[in-house]
């Protein structure tokens, strides 16, 4: 049998087609694209004595979150509503409890915790005033932290985000959605109680004044 190959025209460049890559190059590219290995799932690090030691070391009794993956600094909150996700976050199980990953790329508070910011104290049973709560991505983890004995007053002026928050509050009964302007606390004064913590996530030129005006709701 004869193998017939096309003859390149005179002066044409001989070699692989434009954009073609060898199998070896493709394999190398795939290895680079994968990045670091993903966090271990149940049955790996989660069942090892090392994991149990790290969990005990990283869990603080005064805070309602844990670091289940110290090497990658992944933060988790115990899920108040088991088997329910809020924004597509991953779920992990340890010691018969379900935890939700608190993504630092979607929450400023989680980013602060991942960077080691001190003074972020969220305790079970706290009452929280959240200015600029939006659709409740971060608030869902605050909801996990304060638990059933705590409460979150969520203030936002945007109807679209508030609509999503109302749906979320049907699952998480410790969230109270309030469609209001955080710059006018007198309009929701009668719906509030004294709170332990004030969280503000606003981008307004008078946000300092807004913060100071809402300190009236914080316990002395």
N, CA and C of each residue as an Amber inpcrd file, in Angstrom:
protein
   660
   0.8480000  -1.1980000   0.0000000   0.0000000   0.0000000   0.0000000
   0.8760000   1.2370000   0.0000000   0.3860000   2.2750000  -0.6460000
   1.1170000   3.5360000  -0.7050000   0.3830000   4.5820000   0.1320000
   1.1490000   5.4050000   0.8180000   0.6120000   6.5030000   1.6160000
   0.8360000   7.7890000   0.8490000  -0.2440000   8.4250000   0.4380000
  -0.1550000   9.6380000  -0.3660000  -0.2950000  10.8510000   0.5380000
   0.6730000  11.7310000   0.4760000   0.6690000  12.9520000   1.2530000
   0.5730000  14.1460000   0.3230000  -0.1430000  15.1950000   0.7290000
  -0.2060000  16.3820000  -0.1310000   1.1460000  17.0540000  -0.2090000
   1.4800000  17.5230000  -1.3750000   2.7530000  18.1980000  -1.5980000
   2.5520000  19.6860000  -1.4060000   3.2870000  20.3130000  -0.4910000
   3.1120000  21.7470000  -0.2680000   3.5480000  22.5530000  -1.4680000
   2.8890000  23.6810000  -1.6490000   3.2540000  24.5500000  -2.7510000
   4.6290000  25.1340000  -2.5040000   5.2480000  25.6030000  -3.5920000
   6.6050000  26.1200000  -3.4880000   6.6090000  27.3600000  -2.5850000
   7.4780000  27.3640000  -1.6060000   7.5940000  28.4930000  -0.7020000
   6.6670000  28.4160000   0.4980000   5.7790000  27.4090000   0.5180000
   4.8440000  27.2950000   1.6380000   5.5650000  26.7860000   2.8760000
   5.0630000  27.1700000   4.0360000   5.6770000  26.7440000   5.2820000
   5.2300000  25.3260000   5.6090000   6.1930000  24.4750000   5.8740000
   5.9060000  23.0770000   6.1780000   5.8830000  22.9070000   7.6890000
   4.8280000  22.2930000   8.2280000   4.7220000  22.0630000   9.6630000
   3.2700000  21.8840000  10.0330000   2.9770000  21.8530000  11.3000000
   1.5970000  21.6610000  11.7380000   0.7260000  22.8440000  11.3290000
  -0.5780000  22.5720000  11.1880000  -1.4890000  23.6200000  10.8010000
  -1.4870000  24.7330000  11.8440000  -1.9020000  25.9070000  11.3680000
  -1.9130000  27.0570000  12.2560000  -2.8580000  26.8060000  13.4340000
  -2.3950000  27.0160000  14.6690000  -3.2200000  26.8110000  15.8570000
  -3.1760000  25.3950000  16.3820000  -2.5800000  24.4460000  15.6420000
  -2.5560000  23.0590000  16.1090000  -1.4920000  22.8980000  17.1830000
  -1.7650000  21.9950000  18.1230000  -0.8230000  21.7220000  19.2080000
  -0.6580000  20.2310000  19.3400000   0.5030000  19.8480000  19.7930000
   0.7520000  18.4270000  19.9840000   0.0180000  17.9340000  21.2170000
  -0.1410000  16.6090000  21.3110000  -0.8310000  16.0190000  22.4650000
  -0.0830000  16.3330000  23.7490000   1.2650000  16.3590000  23.6590000
   2.0580000  16.6650000  24.8460000   1.8290000  18.0950000  25.3080000
   1.7860000  19.0270000  24.3510000   1.5540000  20.4280000  24.7090000
   0.1760000  20.6240000  25.2950000  -0.8030000  19.9200000  24.7230000
  -2.1610000  20.0240000  25.2570000  -2.2250000  19.5130000  26.6900000
  -1.5330000  18.3910000  26.9460000  -1.5260000  17.8270000  28.2950000
  -0.8940000  18.7980000  29.2820000   0.2190000  19.4540000  28.8480000
   0.8600000  20.4280000  29.7270000  -0.0650000  21.6010000  29.9970000
  -0.7750000  22.0410000  28.9570000  -1.7010000  23.1530000  29.1360000
  -2.8290000  22.8130000  30.0830000  -3.3240000  21.5630000  29.9800000
  -4.3960000  21.1640000  30.8800000  -3.9190000  21.1270000  32.3180000
  -2.6710000  20.6720000  32.5300000  -2.1320000  20.6310000  33.8860000
  -1.9930000  22.0370000  34.4500000  -1.5730000  23.0010000  33.6020000
  -1.4540000  24.3700000  34.0800000  -2.8110000  24.9750000  34.3860000
  -3.8140000  24.6580000  33.5810000  -5.1360000  25.2540000  33.7530000
  -5.8280000  24.7510000  35.0120000  -5.4710000  23.5530000  35.4430000
  -6.1400000  22.9960000  36.6110000  -5.8580000  23.7790000  37.8790000
  -4.6600000  24.3410000  37.9930000  -4.3220000  25.0830000  39.1980000
  -4.0860000  24.1430000  40.3600000  -4.1650000  24.6770000  41.5770000
  -3.9080000  23.8510000  42.7680000  -5.0230000  22.8470000  42.9630000
  -4.7570000  21.7510000  43.6300000  -5.7890000  20.7410000  43.8610000
  -6.9250000  21.3060000  44.6820000  -8.1300000  20.8100000  44.4280000
  -9.3080000  21.2950000  45.1340000  -9.2770000  20.8310000  46.5830000
 -10.1010000  21.4870000  47.3980000 -10.1510000  21.1390000  48.8170000
 -10.6240000  19.7060000  48.9930000 -10.0750000  18.9880000  49.9410000
 -10.4790000  17.6010000  50.1470000 -11.9270000  17.4910000  50.5770000
 -12.5880000  16.4640000  50.1120000 -13.9760000  16.2260000  50.4690000
 -14.0460000  15.2400000  51.6260000 -15.2700000  14.9840000  52.0580000
 -15.4540000  14.0470000  53.1620000 -14.7990000  12.7180000  52.8450000
 -14.1190000  12.1650000  53.8030000 -13.4050000  10.9190000  53.5930000
 -11.9110000  11.1470000  53.4490000 -11.4860000  12.4090000  53.2030000
 -10.0810000  12.7170000  53.1090000  -9.6090000  13.3910000  54.3780000
  -9.2650000  14.6870000  54.2450000  -8.7750000  15.4400000  55.3930000
  -9.8070000  15.5180000  56.5090000 -11.1010000  15.5260000  56.1430000
 -12.1330000  15.7120000  57.1460000 -12.1980000  14.5670000  58.1490000
 -11.6990000  13.3940000  57.8050000 -11.7700000  12.2530000  58.7080000
 -10.4510000  11.9990000  59.4210000  -9.4620000  12.8290000  59.1670000
  -8.1490000  12.5570000  59.7330000  -8.0020000  13.2200000  61.0980000
  -7.1300000  12.6600000  61.9780000  -6.8740000  13.3000000  63.2750000
  -6.3300000  14.7080000  63.1250000  -5.5360000  14.9620000  62.0520000
  -4.9820000  16.2970000  61.8430000  -6.1030000  17.3020000  61.6520000
  -7.1140000  16.9230000  60.8890000  -8.2340000  17.8340000  60.6530000
  -8.9530000  18.1510000  61.9570000  -9.1870000  17.1340000  62.7640000
  -9.8820000  17.3600000  64.0340000  -9.0780000  18.3070000  64.9160000
  -7.7350000  18.1710000  64.9020000  -6.8890000  19.0510000  65.7060000
  -6.9620000  20.4840000  65.1950000  -6.8820000  20.6570000  63.8610000
  -6.9310000  21.9950000  63.2920000  -8.2790000  22.6380000  63.5450000
  -9.3560000  21.8580000  63.4620000 -10.6880000  22.4040000  63.6970000
 -10.8070000  22.9120000  65.1280000 -10.3020000  22.1260000  66.0690000
 -10.3780000  22.5420000  67.4710000  -9.5290000  23.7870000  67.7120000
  -8.4090000  23.8920000  67.0100000  -7.5300000  25.0370000  67.2150000
  -8.0940000  26.2990000  66.6030000  -8.8050000  26.1680000  65.4880000
  -9.2810000  27.3380000  64.7670000 -10.6730000  27.7730000  65.1930000
 -11.4130000  26.9310000  65.8770000 -12.7560000  27.2970000  66.3140000
 -12.6630000  28.1670000  67.5620000 -13.2860000  29.3160000  67.5200000
 -13.2740000  30.2120000  68.6630000 -14.6480000  30.2040000  69.3030000
 -14.7520000  29.9810000  70.6140000 -16.0620000  29.8890000  71.2620000
 -16.8630000  31.1720000  71.1640000 -16.1800000  32.3270000  70.9940000
 -16.8950000  33.5930000  70.9350000 -17.4050000  33.9030000  69.5370000
 -16.9910000  33.1290000  68.5530000 -17.4010000  33.3740000  67.1720000
 -18.1530000  32.1750000  66.6330000 -19.0570000  32.4470000  65.6960000
 -19.9280000  31.3870000  65.1960000 -19.5050000  30.9350000  63.8030000
 -18.2000000  30.8620000  63.5580000 -17.7210000  30.3080000  62.3000000
 -16.4920000  29.4640000  62.5840000 -16.1440000  28.6050000  61.6340000
 -14.9920000  27.7330000  61.8140000 -14.1600000  27.7410000  60.5430000
 -12.8960000  27.3540000  60.6710000 -12.0010000  27.2060000  59.5370000
 -11.7930000  25.7080000  59.3300000 -12.5180000  25.1510000  58.3770000
 -12.4260000  23.7100000  58.1520000 -11.2320000  23.3430000  57.2850000
 -10.6870000  24.3010000  56.5600000  -9.5620000  24.0320000  55.6730000
  -8.4830000  25.0850000  55.9350000  -7.6860000  24.9150000  57.0080000
  -6.7210000  25.9530000  57.3930000  -5.6940000  26.2590000  56.3150000
  -5.2660000  25.2510000  55.5460000  -4.2220000  25.4610000  54.5500000
  -4.6770000  26.4480000  53.4860000  -5.9370000  26.3600000  53.0680000
  -6.4490000  27.2480000  52.0260000  -7.2970000  28.3780000  52.6070000
  -7.3630000  28.4590000  53.9490000  -8.0790000  29.5280000  54.6380000
  -9.5380000  29.6140000  54.2140000 -10.1770000  28.4760000  54.1320000
 -11.5950000  28.4530000  53.7950000 -12.4230000  28.5410000  55.0660000
 -13.3840000  29.4240000  55.0550000 -14.2130000  29.6870000  56.2250000
 -15.6050000  29.1270000  55.9760000 -16.1720000  28.5390000  57.0180000
 -17.4920000  27.9230000  56.9080000 -18.3670000  28.3610000  58.0800000
 -19.6640000  28.4240000  57.8210000 -20.6330000  28.6390000  58.8870000
 -21.5800000  27.4460000  58.9200000 -21.9940000  27.0720000  60.1060000
 -22.9130000  25.9400000  60.2280000 -24.2590000  26.3310000  59.6390000
 -24.7430000  25.5240000  58.7370000 -25.9470000  25.8530000  57.9780000
 -27.1780000  25.8580000  58.8770000 -27.8430000  27.0070000  58.9530000
 -29.0560000  27.1180000  59.7480000 -30.2130000  26.3670000  59.1060000
 -30.1870000  26.2650000  57.7740000 -31.2360000  25.5580000  57.0210000
 -30.5590000  24.4210000  56.2520000 -30.4590000  23.2240000  56.8400000
 -29.7140000  22.1340000  56.2090000 -30.1830000  21.8410000  54.7890000
 -29.1920000  21.5040000  53.9640000 -29.3920000  21.0990000  52.5680000
 -29.8480000  22.2540000  51.6750000 -29.7680000  23.4710000  52.1700000
 -30.1850000  24.6220000  51.3800000 -28.9870000  25.5260000  51.0970000
 -28.7530000  25.8150000  49.7990000 -27.7400000  26.7880000  49.3990000
 -28.4230000  28.1350000  49.1350000 -27.6270000  29.2070000  49.2090000
 -28.1610000  30.5410000  48.9680000 -27.6480000  31.1180000  47.6510000
 -26.3600000  30.9370000  47.3730000 -25.7860000  31.5190000  46.1520000
 -24.8640000  30.5210000  45.4320000 -25.1440000  29.2350000  45.6000000
 -24.3520000  28.2160000  44.9250000 -23.0980000  27.8170000  45.6640000
 -22.9940000  28.1630000  46.9370000 -21.8100000  27.8420000  47.7270000
 -21.7200000  26.3360000  47.9760000 -20.5230000  25.8610000  48.2670000
 -20.3300000  24.4360000  48.5300000 -20.7390000  24.1000000  49.9570000
 -21.1510000  22.8680000  50.1530000 -21.5480000  22.3630000  51.4660000
 -20.5510000  21.3010000  51.9080000 -20.2280000  21.2720000  53.1960000
 -19.3280000  20.2750000  53.7630000 -19.9730000  19.7030000  55.0170000
 -19.6340000  18.4730000  55.3280000 -20.1860000  17.8120000  56.5070000
 -19.0430000  17.4050000  57.4190000 -19.2290000  17.6530000  58.7040000
 -18.2480000  17.2320000  59.6950000 -18.9640000  16.9780000  61.0090000
 -18.6850000  15.8290000  61.6010000 -19.2150000  15.4870000  62.9140000
 -20.7430000  15.5990000  62.9450000 -21.3720000  15.1820000  61.8580000
 -22.8250000  15.1730000  61.7840000 -23.4530000  16.5340000  61.5430000
 -22.6460000  17.5630000  61.2650000 -23.1720000  18.9090000  61.0260000
 -22.8320000  19.3590000  59.6150000 -23.6960000  20.2000000  59.0710000
 -23.5070000  20.7040000  57.7100000 -23.0050000  22.1470000  57.7580000
 -21.9900000  22.4250000  56.9400000 -21.4000000  23.7510000  56.8980000
 -21.4600000  24.3060000  55.4840000 -21.6200000  25.6360000  55.3890000
 -21.6260000  26.3410000  54.1160000 -20.3300000  27.1370000  53.9730000
 -19.6970000  27.0460000  52.8140000 -18.4720000  27.8120000  52.5880000
 -18.8010000  29.2970000  52.4620000 -18.0540000  30.1140000  53.2000000
 -18.2360000  31.5620000  53.1800000 -17.1720000  32.1370000  52.2520000
 -17.5670000  32.4750000  51.0350000 -16.6050000  32.8560000  50.0020000
 -16.0890000  34.2770000  50.2020000 -14.7700000  34.4700000  50.3130000
 -14.2210000  35.8190000  50.4610000 -14.3150000  36.6470000  49.1940000
 -14.6190000  36.0190000  48.0550000 -14.7780000  36.7660000  46.8120000
 -16.1830000  37.3290000  46.6620000 -17.0990000  36.9300000  47.5510000
 -18.4780000  37.4020000  47.4610000 -18.9420000  38.0740000  48.7430000
 -18.0520000  38.2230000  49.6890000 -18.4220000  38.8240000  50.9680000
 -17.2330000  39.5760000  51.5410000 -17.4290000  40.8510000  51.8430000
 -16.3410000  41.6570000  52.4010000 -15.9540000  41.1810000  53.7980000
 -16.9380000  40.7390000  54.5700000 -16.6260000  40.2490000  55.9130000
 -15.7950000  38.9760000  55.8290000 -16.1570000  38.0680000  54.9400000
 -15.3700000  36.8460000  54.7660000 -13.9630000  37.1720000  54.2970000
 -13.8280000  38.1580000  53.4180000 -12.4990000  38.5650000  52.9540000
 -11.6750000  39.1000000  54.1180000 -12.3070000  39.8730000  55.0020000
 -11.5980000  40.3730000  56.1720000 -11.1490000  39.2660000  57.0920000
 -12.0220000  38.2850000  57.3090000 -11.6510000  37.1500000  58.1540000
 -10.5040000  36.3580000  57.5360000 -10.5670000  36.1630000  56.2110000
  -9.5140000  35.4090000  55.5360000  -8.1670000  36.1320000  55.6150000
  -8.2070000  37.4570000  55.6690000  -6.9790000  38.2510000  55.7640000
  -6.5190000  38.4430000  57.1980000  -7.2830000  37.9170000  58.1530000
  -6.8700000  38.0090000  59.5430000  -7.2530000  39.2960000  60.2390000
  -8.2730000  40.0000000  59.7150000  -8.7200000  41.2400000  60.3610000
  -9.2710000  40.9080000  61.7490000  -8.8270000  41.6530000  62.7410000
  -9.2510000  41.4120000  64.1230000 -10.4920000  42.2490000  64.4420000
 -11.2090000  41.8250000  65.4500000 -12.3310000  42.6070000  65.9360000
 -13.6630000  42.2900000  65.2830000 -13.7100000  41.3040000  64.3890000
 -14.9770000  40.9040000  63.7810000 -15.5860000  39.8310000  64.6870000
 -16.4610000  40.2500000  65.5640000 -17.0260000  39.3540000  66.5730000
 -18.5120000  39.1850000  66.3020000 -18.9130000  37.9890000  65.9220000
 -20.3160000  37.6700000  65.6540000 -20.6810000  36.4940000  66.5420000
 -21.5580000  36.7190000  67.4910000 -21.9080000  35.6830000  68.4510000
 -23.3210000  35.1780000  68.2180000 -23.5380000  33.9480000  68.6250000
 -24.8820000  33.3920000  68.5700000 -25.8050000  34.1960000  69.4880000
 -26.9910000  34.5280000  68.9940000 -27.9540000  35.3030000  69.7640000
 -27.8520000  36.8020000  69.5680000 -26.8790000  37.2630000  68.7820000
 -26.7350000  38.6970000  68.5440000 -27.8980000  39.2560000  67.7230000
 -28.2060000  40.5170000  67.9870000 -29.1150000  41.2940000  67.1380000
 -28.2540000  42.1870000  66.2580000 -28.4830000  42.1330000  64.9510000
 -27.6190000  42.7990000  63.9850000 -28.4410000  43.7710000  63.1400000
 -27.9250000  44.9730000  62.9660000 -28.4860000  45.9370000  62.0200000
 -27.5750000  45.9580000  60.8060000 -28.1290000  45.5880000  59.6670000
 -27.3360000  45.4570000  58.4340000 -27.8280000  46.5030000  57.4400000
 -27.0170000  47.5390000  57.2080000 -27.3400000  48.5960000  56.2560000
 -26.7500000  48.2540000  54.8950000 -27.5980000  48.2050000  53.8740000
 -27.1470000  47.8020000  52.5460000 -27.0530000  46.2950000  52.4260000
 -28.0840000  45.6250000  52.8730000 -28.0670000  44.1600000  52.9440000
 -28.2060000  43.5080000  51.5840000 -28.7650000  44.2340000  50.6070000
 -28.9460000  43.7310000  49.2380000 -29.7650000  42.4380000  49.2340000
 -29.3250000  41.4490000  48.4540000 -30.1050000  40.2120000  48.3150000
 -29.8160000  39.2010000  49.4130000 -28.8030000  39.4570000  50.2540000
 -28.5850000  38.6090000  51.4190000 -27.4800000  37.5870000  51.3140000
 -26.5240000  37.7710000  50.4120000 -25.4190000  36.8100000  50.2980000
 -24.6190000  36.7310000  51.6030000 -24.0890000  37.8650000  52.0510000
 -23.3590000  37.8910000  53.3240000 -24.3010000  37.6720000  54.4950000
 -25.4990000  38.2570000  54.4040000 -26.4560000  38.1460000  55.5040000
 -26.8370000  36.7090000  55.7960000 -26.8160000  35.8490000  54.7830000
 -27.1560000  34.4460000  55.0130000 -26.1560000  33.7950000  55.9580000
 -24.8780000  34.1780000  55.8570000 -23.8660000  33.6380000  56.7690000
 -23.9650000  34.2850000  58.1450000 -24.3110000  35.5630000  58.1900000
 -24.5780000  36.1930000  59.4870000 -25.7590000  35.4970000  60.1520000
 -26.7470000  35.1130000  59.3440000 -27.9040000  34.3600000  59.8410000
 -27.4640000  33.0410000  60.4610000 -26.5140000  32.3560000  59.8100000
 -25.9610000  31.1260000  60.3960000 -25.2870000  31.4230000  61.7310000
 -24.5660000  32.5310000  61.7980000 -23.7760000  32.8550000  62.9910000
 -24.6520000  33.1870000  64.1840000 -25.6740000  34.0200000  63.9850000
 -26.4850000  34.4490000  65.1230000 -27.4890000  33.3810000  65.5290000
 -27.8020000  32.4580000  64.6060000 -28.6660000  31.3360000  64.9420000
 -30.1250000  31.7180000  65.1270000 -30.8830000  30.7660000  65.6030000
 -32.3230000  30.9670000  65.7870000 -32.6350000  31.9490000  66.9040000
 -31.7170000  32.1250000  67.8330000 -31.9470000  33.0510000  68.9370000
 -31.5320000  34.4810000  68.5890000 -30.9440000  34.6900000  67.4230000
 -30.5330000  36.0190000  66.9900000 -31.4820000  36.5830000  65.9530000
 -31.2100000  37.8140000  65.5330000 -32.0680000  38.4680000  64.5470000
 -31.2430000  39.4530000  63.7410000 -31.6200000  39.6300000  62.4720000
 -30.9510000  40.5720000  61.5710000 -32.0030000  41.5140000  60.9990000
 -31.8030000  42.8140000  61.2060000 -32.6490000  43.8220000  60.5760000
 -31.9300000  44.2810000  59.3070000 -32.4680000  43.9130000  58.1590000
 -31.8260000  44.2160000  56.8850000 -32.4470000  45.4220000  56.2150000
 -31.6660000  46.4970000  56.0580000 -32.1390000  47.7340000  55.4570000
 -31.5610000  47.8660000  54.0510000 -32.4240000  48.1160000  53.0840000
 -31.9590000  48.3940000  51.7270000 -33.0300000  49.1720000  50.9890000
 -32.5790000  50.0330000  50.0790000 -33.5020000  50.8930000  49.3550000
 -33.8580000  50.3360000  47.9820000 -33.1480000  49.3010000  47.5340000
 -33.3650000  48.7370000  46.1960000 -34.4480000  47.6680000  46.2290000
 -35.5470000  47.8520000  45.5050000 -36.6380000  46.8670000  45.5310000
 -36.2570000  45.4970000  44.9910000 -35.3860000  45.4590000  43.9750000
 -35.0250000  44.1680000  43.3640000 -34.2820000  43.2920000  44.3690000
 -33.2690000  43.8400000  45.0030000 -32.5310000  43.0810000  46.0040000
 -33.4030000  42.7260000  47.1930000 -34.2870000  43.6430000  47.5840000
 -35.1690000  43.3810000  48.7150000 -36.1340000  42.2390000  48.4110000
 -36.5540000  42.1320000  47.1720000 -37.4430000  41.0220000  46.7990000
 -36.7570000  39.6800000  47.0210000 -35.4870000  39.5750000  46.6130000
 -34.7430000  38.3430000  46.8480000 -34.5600000  38.0910000  48.3360000
 -34.3570000  39.1590000  49.0930000 -34.1740000  39.0050000  50.5320000
 -35.4580000  38.5100000  51.2040000 -36.6050000  38.9730000  50.7150000
 -37.8830000  38.5010000  51.2570000 -38.0150000  36.9980000  51.0520000
 -37.6640000  36.5210000  49.8690000 -37.7050000  35.0780000  49.6130000
 -36.7570000  34.3380000  50.5630000 -35.5680000  34.9110000  50.7780000
 -34.5990000  34.2910000  51.6780000 -35.1270000  34.2500000  53.1120000
 -35.8390000  35.3000000  53.5220000 -36.3670000  35.3550000  54.8930000
 -37.4600000  34.3250000  55.1320000 -38.0560000  33.8150000  54.0590000
 -39.0400000  32.7410000  54.2260000 -38.3680000  31.4450000  54.6820000
 -37.0900000  31.2850000  54.3310000 -36.3270000  30.1150000  54.7680000
 -35.5870000  30.3930000  56.0740000 -35.1070000  31.6230000  56.2020000
 -34.3160000  32.0090000  57.3750000 -35.1280000  33.0230000  58.1780000
 -35.7630000  32.5330000  59.2110000 -36.7330000  33.3430000  59.9340000
 -36.1020000  34.3790000  60.8520000 -34.7760000  34.4010000  60.9450000
 -34.1220000  35.4150000  61.7700000 -33.7100000  36.6410000  60.9600000
 -34.1430000  36.7240000  59.6950000 -33.8860000  37.8920000  58.8540000
 -35.1680000  38.6890000  58.7050000 -35.1050000  39.9910000  59.0120000
 -36.2590000  40.8910000  58.8930000 -35.9610000  41.8930000  57.7790000
 -36.5350000  41.7360000  56.5900000 -36.2750000  42.6760000  55.4870000
 -37.0460000  43.9860000  55.6970000 -36.3550000  45.1120000  55.5150000
 -36.9760000  46.4280000  55.6400000 -36.5890000  47.2680000  54.4330000
 -37.5590000  47.5420000  53.5660000 -37.3120000  48.4000000  52.3990000
 -37.3280000  49.8500000  52.8680000 -36.1670000  50.4310000  53.0180000
 -36.0650000  51.7800000  53.5740000 -34.7260000  52.3880000  53.1770000
 -34.6410000  53.6930000  53.3580000 -33.4120000  54.4470000  53.0970000
 -32.6230000  54.5330000  54.4010000 -31.4140000  53.9750000  54.3960000
 -30.5930000  53.9850000  55.6100000 -30.2160000  55.3950000  56.0310000
 -30.3700000  56.3560000  55.1370000 -30.0800000  57.7360000  55.4730000
 -31.1830000  58.4140000  56.2660000 -32.3010000  57.7280000  56.4380000
 -33.4260000  58.2690000  57.2020000 -33.8880000  57.2360000  58.2290000
 -33.0970000  57.0310000  59.2780000 -33.4400000  56.0080000  60.2730000
 -34.7430000  56.2890000  61.0060000 -35.2200000  57.5200000  60.9860000
 -36.4840000  57.8330000  61.6550000 -37.6650000  57.1230000  60.9960000
 -37.4900000  56.6740000  59.7500000 -38.5820000  56.0100000  59.0450000
 -38.7280000  54.5380000  59.4290000 -37.7040000  53.9450000  60.0390000
 -37.8170000  52.5570000  60.5050000 -37.5030000  52.4430000  61.9940000
 -37.4620000  53.5820000  62.6700000 -37.1460000  53.6090000  64.0950000
 -38.1010000  52.7380000  64.9040000 -39.3870000  52.7970000  64.5740000
 -40.3970000  52.0830000  65.3640000 -40.3900000  50.5780000  65.1090000
 -39.6280000  50.1320000  64.1350000 -39.5670000  48.6970000  63.8340000
 -38.3070000  48.0440000  64.4060000 -37.4870000  48.8150000  65.0590000
 -36.1920000  48.3330000  65.4900000 -36.1630000  48.0310000  66.9780000
 -35.1410000  47.2830000  67.3770000 -34.8070000  47.1070000  68.7900000
 -33.3230000  47.4220000  68.9430000 -32.8350000  47.4490000  70.1410000
 -31.4170000  47.6880000  70.3660000 -30.5950000  46.5110000  69.8420000
 -29.5450000  46.8120000  69.0950000 -28.7440000  45.7800000  68.4280000
 -27.3440000  45.7060000  69.0380000 -26.7130000  44.5540000  68.8230000
 -25.3490000  44.3320000  69.3080000 -24.3000000  44.7300000  68.2750000
 -24.6940000  44.7390000  67.0100000 -23.7100000  44.8850000  65.9370000
 -24.3190000  45.6720000  64.7870000 -23.5220000  46.5660000  64.2120000
 -23.9250000  47.3340000  63.0370000 -22.9980000  47.0000000  61.8850000
 -23.5740000  46.5380000  60.7870000 -22.8160000  46.2450000  59.5640000
 -23.3110000  47.2000000  58.4880000 -22.3770000  47.8730000  57.8270000
 -22.7520000  48.8160000  56.7740000 -22.0000000  48.4750000  55.4980000
 -22.7400000  48.3020000  54.4190000 -22.1600000  48.0200000  53.1020000
 -22.8220000  48.9610000  52.0990000 -22.4370000  50.2150000  52.1600000
 -23.0180000  51.2510000  51.3130000 -21.9210000  51.9520000  50.5260000
 -22.2950000  52.5220000  49.4030000 -21.3700000  53.3120000  48.5970000
 -22.0320000  54.6590000  48.3140000 -22.0970000  55.4990000  49.3400000
 -22.7000000  56.8100000  49.2230000 -21.7570000  57.8570000  49.7910000
 -21.8380000  59.0570000  49.2640000 -20.8930000  60.1000000  49.6880000
 -21.0780000  60.4840000  51.1550000 -22.2870000  60.2800000  51.6830000
 -22.5400000  60.6160000  53.0860000 -22.6180000  59.3690000  53.9620000
 -21.8630000  58.3310000  53.5940000 -21.9670000  57.0660000  54.3280000
 -21.4600000  57.1910000  55.7700000 -20.5530000  58.1000000  56.0330000
 -20.1030000  58.3000000  57.4150000 -21.2480000  58.8500000  58.2580000
 -21.9790000  59.8310000  57.7180000 -23.1300000  60.3770000  58.4430000
 -24.2000000  59.3160000  58.6480000 -24.4130000  58.4610000  57.6400000
 -25.3960000  57.3740000  57.7600000 -25.0080000  56.4360000  58.8940000
 -23.7340000  56.0970000  58.9490000 -23.2470000  55.2100000  60.0120000
 -23.4730000  55.8350000  61.3890000 -23.1190000  57.0900000  61.5330000
 -23.2460000  57.7600000  62.8250000 -24.7070000  57.9070000  63.2380000
 -25.5780000  58.1880000  62.2790000 -26.9920000  58.3570000  62.5940000
 -27.6570000  57.0470000  63.0240000 -27.0980000  55.9130000  62.5880000
 -27.6810000  54.6160000  62.9320000 -27.0680000  54.0210000  64.1830000
 -26.0960000  54.6890000  64.7680000 -25.5170000  54.1970000  66.0180000
 -26.5000000  54.2820000  67.1740000 -27.5840000  55.0310000  66.9910000
 -28.6020000  55.1220000  68.0340000 -29.2700000  53.7710000  68.3250000
 -29.1540000  52.8350000  67.3800000 -29.7650000  51.5270000  67.5640000
 -28.8120000  50.5250000  68.2300000 -27.5820000  50.9130000  68.4790000
 -26.5840000  50.0050000  69.0430000 -26.5650000  50.1260000  70.5550000
 -26.4910000  48.9980000  71.2160000 -26.4560000  48.9860000  72.6740000
 -25.2170000  49.7080000  73.1750000 -25.3330000  50.4390000  74.2760000
 -24.1640000  51.1560000  74.8140000 -23.1200000  50.1760000  75.3510000
